[in-house]
Amino acid sequence: MDAERLHNGAVANSVAGTAEHWDEAYGHGDSTRGWYQTRPAASLRMLDRCSVTPEAGVIDVGGGASTLVDALLARGHTDVTVLDISAAALAIAQRRLEANAIRVEWQVVDLVQWQPERTYGVWHDRAVFHFLTTAHARHRYFQALRDATGPGAVAVIATFAPDGPEQCSGLPVARYSPSELAAQFGSRWKIIAEDREEHTTPAGAVQPFTWAAFRR
């Protein structure tokens, strides 16, 4: 693995937890992470509803060790980027992918400090946005989203639903309905699909998620 590609970007303190916090969380194994899922069924369903094709450039922000990257490669995607604050999380995904890891662009960086160097056709975020509990953090998120996408781009977002948990990994979260997410995204983004997921954690708890897809 090219070390420069792996360590592109500065790892810094985040309003959604430090790199050390997330490295430790991932270091305890899959069964300890409430967000873990063997197959990203809801993500794939939303991408299908947005008619995302393998030719689209996809960035999975906060992707960590998610298996979405595996599924995208299996579908024939050739332009996939995974961004996360945790180098430990990305290392798990890289080991799992083995030789296929070289087919992915890996970025270790705090999303709210990130300055994109290109644009993508698809922005995927399963559970980063709900950690951004201040107006400043959300402003920085939308700056990154704006700079990383162009007209016609799709953004697929998942957060805890209004009846979901108030914390995750020891950190407070915001909870949203589809209409509340649409209000956050504003007039620049048109909501084109929505869904609800009842995610079962490895410990057996059920966590309601809101999914929404937007087109710029």
SEVEX-13697 format. One record per residue (C-alpha): chain; residue in three letters; x, y, z; residue number from 1. Coordinates in pm, whole numbers, always signed. Example, Ala and Ser with C-alpha at 12.3 -4.5 7.8 and 13.67 -1.06 7.14 Angstrom:
NODE kette rest     xx     yy     zz  nr
NODE     A  ALA  +1230   -450   +780   1
NODE     A  SER  +1367   -106   +714   2
This chain:
NODE kette rest     xx     yy     zz  nr
NODE     A  MET     +0     +0     +0   1
NODE     A  ASP   +126   +345    -94   2
NODE     A  ALA   +190   +520   +238   3
NODE     A  GLU   +139   +867    +90   4
NODE     A  ARG   -208   +771    -33   5
NODE     A  LEU   -298   +618   +302   6
NODE     A  HIS   -189   +923   +500   7
NODE     A  ASN   -321  +1193   +268   8
NODE     A  GLY   -444  +1472   +497   9
NODE     A  ALA   -373  +1572   +853  10
NODE     A  VAL   -524  +1375  +1139  11
NODE     A  ALA   -648  +1632  +1386  12
NODE     A  ASN   -899  +1675  +1665  13
NODE     A  SER  -1257  +1660  +1542  14
NODE     A  VAL  -1581  +1789  +1686  15
NODE     A  ALA  -1702  +1432  +1625  16
NODE     A  GLY  -1428  +1281  +1841  17
NODE     A  THR  -1052  +1262  +1811  18
NODE     A  ALA   -859  +1025  +1589  19
NODE     A  GLU   -744   +849  +1907  20
NODE     A  HIS  -1104   +800  +2019  21
NODE     A  TRP  -1200   +629  +1694  22
NODE     A  ASP   -877   +431  +1665  23
NODE     A  GLU   -953   +286  +2008  24
NODE     A  ALA  -1316   +215  +1916  25
NODE     A  TYR  -1212    +21  +1607  26
NODE     A  GLY   -935   -157  +1794  27
NODE     A  HIS  -1182   -352  +2011  28
NODE     A  GLY  -1320   -555  +1720  29
NODE     A  ASP  -1638   -577  +1513  30
NODE     A  SER  -1862   -714  +1786  31
NODE     A  THR  -1806   -407  +2007  32
NODE     A  ARG  -1909   -151  +1744  33
NODE     A  GLY  -2279    -74  +1748  34
NODE     A  TRP  -2272    +50  +1388  35
NODE     A  TYR  -2118   -270  +1249  36
NODE     A  GLN  -2307   -455   +976  37
NODE     A  THR  -2191   -742   +758  38
NODE     A  ARG  -2366   -607   +448  39
NODE     A  PRO  -2455   -242   +376  40
NODE     A  ALA  -2804   -324   +249  41
NODE     A  ALA  -2960    +18   +319  42
NODE     A  SER  -2671   +202   +154  43
NODE     A  LEU  -2695    -10   -160  44
NODE     A  ARG  -3072    +27   -170  45
NODE     A  MET  -3045   +406   -156  46
NODE     A  LEU  -2774   +415   -422  47
NODE     A  ASP  -2998   +204   -645  48
NODE     A  ARG  -3291   +439   -588  49
NODE     A  CYS  -3066   +722   -708  50
NODE     A  SER  -2969   +522  -1019  51
NODE     A  VAL  -2599   +536   -930  52
NODE     A  THR  -2393   +354  -1194  53
NODE     A  PRO  -2044   +197  -1166  54
NODE     A  GLU  -1903   +488  -1367  55
NODE     A  ALA  -1981   +738  -1091  56
NODE     A  GLY  -1704   +860   -865  57
NODE     A  VAL  -1807   +770   -508  58
NODE     A  ILE  -1669   +901   -180  59
NODE     A  ASP  -1771   +728   +143  60
NODE     A  VAL  -1710   +988   +415  61
NODE     A  GLY  -1657   +840   +758  62
NODE     A  GLY  -1645   +504   +582  63
NODE     A  GLY  -1408   +350   +835  64
NODE     A  ALA  -1407    -28   +811  65
NODE     A  SER  -1747    -43   +639  66
NODE     A  THR  -1806   -319   +384  67
NODE     A  LEU  -1964    -69   +143  68
NODE     A  VAL  -1632    -42    -37  69
NODE     A  ASP  -1629   -420    -92  70
NODE     A  ALA  -1981   -406   -235  71
NODE     A  LEU  -1898   -117   -466  72
NODE     A  LEU  -1592   -293   -605  73
NODE     A  ALA  -1799   -609   -655  74
NODE     A  ARG  -2048   -401   -853  75
NODE     A  GLY  -1774   -283  -1085  76
NODE     A  HIS  -1705    +64   -947  77
NODE     A  THR  -1360   +186  -1046  78
NODE     A  ASP  -1352   +530   -877  79
NODE     A  VAL  -1402   +479   -503  80
NODE     A  THR  -1262   +690   -218  81
NODE     A  VAL  -1299   +612   +153  82
NODE     A  LEU  -1234   +897   +398  83
NODE     A  ASP  -1211   +860   +773  84
NODE     A  ILE  -1041  +1024  +1070  85
NODE     A  SER   -926   +681  +1195  86
NODE     A  ALA   -624   +522  +1031  87
NODE     A  ALA   -699   +206  +1231  88
NODE     A  ALA  -1045   +180  +1072  89
NODE     A  LEU   -911   +212   +719  90
NODE     A  ALA   -639    -41   +792  91
NODE     A  ILE   -907   -297   +883  92
NODE     A  ALA  -1078   -241   +549  93
NODE     A  GLN   -749   -260   +361  94
NODE     A  ARG   -655   -591   +523  95
NODE     A  ARG   -998   -731   +443  96
NODE     A  LEU   -974   -626    +77  97
NODE     A  GLU   -621   -763    +42  98
NODE     A  ALA   -497   -703   -315  99
NODE     A  ASN   -812   -509   -404 100
NODE     A  ALA   -720   -235   -156 101
NODE     A  ILE   -500    -73   -419 102
NODE     A  ARG   -815    -10   -625 103
NODE     A  VAL   -939   +237   -364 104
NODE     A  GLU   -825   +589   -271 105
NODE     A  TRP   -783   +606   +108 106
NODE     A  GLN   -781   +939   +292 107
NODE     A  VAL   -708   +970   +664 108
NODE     A  VAL   -844  +1313   +750 109
NODE     A  ASP  -1093  +1491   +975 110
NODE     A  LEU  -1389  +1565   +749 111
NODE     A  VAL  -1464  +1906   +900 112
NODE     A  GLN  -1105  +2015   +827 113
NODE     A  TRP  -1085  +1855   +484 114
NODE     A  GLN  -1025  +2055   +167 115
NODE     A  PRO  -1128  +1844   -134 116
NODE     A  GLU   -895  +1838   -432 117
NODE     A  ARG  -1155  +1700   -675 118
NODE     A  THR  -1528  +1645   -713 119
NODE     A  TYR  -1734  +1326   -690 120
NODE     A  GLY  -2064  +1219   -840 121
NODE     A  VAL  -2179  +1049   -518 122
NODE     A  TRP  -2128  +1150   -155 123
NODE     A  HIS  -2218   +872    +92 124
NODE     A  ASP  -2235   +933   +465 125
NODE     A  ARG  -2365   +669   +702 126
NODE     A  ALA  -2361   +836  +1044 127
NODE     A  VAL  -2105  +1115  +1033 128
NODE     A  PHE  -2349  +1405  +1006 129
NODE     A  HIS  -2537  +1315  +1323 130
NODE     A  PHE  -2218  +1360  +1528 131
NODE     A  LEU  -2199  +1726  +1423 132
NODE     A  THR  -2391  +1887  +1706 133
NODE     A  THR  -2278  +2250  +1659 134
NODE     A  ALA  -2367  +2499  +1387 135
NODE     A  HIS  -1998  +2555  +1315 136
NODE     A  ALA  -1930  +2187  +1258 137
NODE     A  ARG  -2229  +2155  +1027 138
NODE     A  HIS  -2117  +2464   +837 139
NODE     A  ARG  -1776  +2307   +777 140
NODE     A  TYR  -1944  +1983   +668 141
NODE     A  PHE  -2151  +2165   +408 142
NODE     A  GLN  -1845  +2354   +286 143
NODE     A  ALA  -1670  +2021   +224 144
NODE     A  LEU  -1982  +1879    +57 145
NODE     A  ARG  -2010  +2184   -167 146
NODE     A  ASP  -1645  +2171   -270 147
NODE     A  ALA  -1648  +1794   -329 148
NODE     A  THR  -1957  +1784   -554 149
NODE     A  GLY  -2098  +1956   -860 150
NODE     A  PRO  -2441  +2004  -1019 151
NODE     A  GLY  -2623  +1674  -1054 152
NODE     A  ALA  -2426  +1504   -777 153
NODE     A  VAL  -2604  +1276   -531 154
NODE     A  ALA  -2566  +1281   -152 155
NODE     A  VAL  -2687   +977    +44 156
NODE     A  ILE  -2709  +1046   +417 157
NODE     A  ALA  -2797   +830   +718 158
NODE     A  THR  -2846   +960  +1072 159
NODE     A  PHE  -3018   +835  +1383 160
NODE     A  ALA  -3394   +883  +1354 161
NODE     A  PRO  -3584  +1102  +1605 162
NODE     A  ASP  -3654   +790  +1814 163
NODE     A  GLY  -3295   +669  +1785 164
NODE     A  PRO  -3016   +678  +2045 165
NODE     A  GLU  -2899  +1007  +2192 166
NODE     A  GLN  -2536   +891  +2202 167
NODE     A  CYS  -2303   +671  +2002 168
NODE     A  SER  -1957   +554  +2106 169
NODE     A  GLY  -1984   +776  +2413 170
NODE     A  LEU  -2049  +1091  +2207 171
NODE     A  PRO  -2371  +1295  +2177 172
NODE     A  VAL  -2555  +1288  +1845 173
NODE     A  ALA  -2829  +1486  +1672 174
NODE     A  ARG  -3133  +1298  +1542 175
NODE     A  TYR  -3327  +1378  +1227 176
NODE     A  SER  -3638  +1296  +1029 177
NODE     A  PRO  -3614  +1318   +647 178
NODE     A  SER  -3778  +1662   +649 179
NODE     A  GLU  -3538  +1783   +918 180
NODE     A  LEU  -3243  +1662   +711 181
NODE     A  ALA  -3387  +1838   +406 182
NODE     A  ALA  -3408  +2161   +606 183
NODE     A  GLN  -3041  +2125   +702 184
NODE     A  PHE  -2936  +2067   +341 185
NODE     A  GLY  -3126  +2369   +213 186
NODE     A  SER  -3251  +2470   -129 187
NODE     A  ARG  -2930  +2374   -310 188
NODE     A  TRP  -3012  +2006   -254 189
NODE     A  LYS  -3343  +1844   -354 190
NODE     A  ILE  -3453  +1536   -160 191
NODE     A  ILE  -3520  +1252   -404 192
NODE     A  ALA  -3556   +946   -179 193
NODE     A  GLU  -3601   +860   +187 194
NODE     A  ASP  -3614   +548   +399 195
NODE     A  ARG  -3606   +418   +754 196
NODE     A  GLU  -3375   +141   +874 197
NODE     A  GLU  -3407    -63  +1191 198
NODE     A  HIS  -3041   -146  +1243 199
NODE     A  THR  -2964   -434  +1479 200
NODE     A  THR  -2632   -392  +1658 201
NODE     A  PRO  -2397   -687  +1725 202
NODE     A  ALA  -2530   -682  +2084 203
NODE     A  GLY  -2888   -720  +1962 204
NODE     A  ALA  -3015   -364  +2022 205
NODE     A  VAL  -3233   -202  +1756 206
NODE     A  GLN  -3133   +147  +1639 207
NODE     A  PRO  -3370   +339  +1409 208
NODE     A  PHE  -3194   +528  +1128 209
NODE     A  THR  -3324   +792   +889 210
NODE     A  TRP  -3199   +772   +531 211
NODE     A  ALA  -3231  +1051   +278 212
NODE     A  ALA  -3088  +1101    -69 213
NODE     A  PHE  -3044  +1442   -226 214
NODE     A  ARG  -2953  +1567   -572 215
NODE     A  ARG  -2762  +1889   -620 216
